[in-house]
Amino acid sequence: MKRRKIIYSALVFLVTVLVAIALIMRSTILCIPSGILALMVYFNAYPVLFKELDDERLARAKKRSAEYAANRERRNS
């Protein structure tokens, strides 16, 4: 799993550089393929790189929501 994270991190960096180069050169011929490549890397890399962070964020949000609901219930009683 760690190797996949390293590979996807490197791919995200390379795609970012490629998109920046395409934008700096104002080349439509490079912008379109680099944009498509960026989307492909994004959709494949996002679950590998950020799934744990999203799960933690979602768990914290659910916990806060439950706490707010409990506080609201106490105030309304």
JOQUI-V606685 format. One record per helix or strand of 3 or more residues. SS is the DSSP state (H for helix, E for strand). FROM is the first residue (numbers start at 1). TO is the last residue. Records with the same first field share a line. If there is no record, write none. Layout:
# JOQUI-V606685
SS = FROM-TO ; FROM-TO
This chain:
# JOQUI-V606685
H = 2-25 ; 28-76
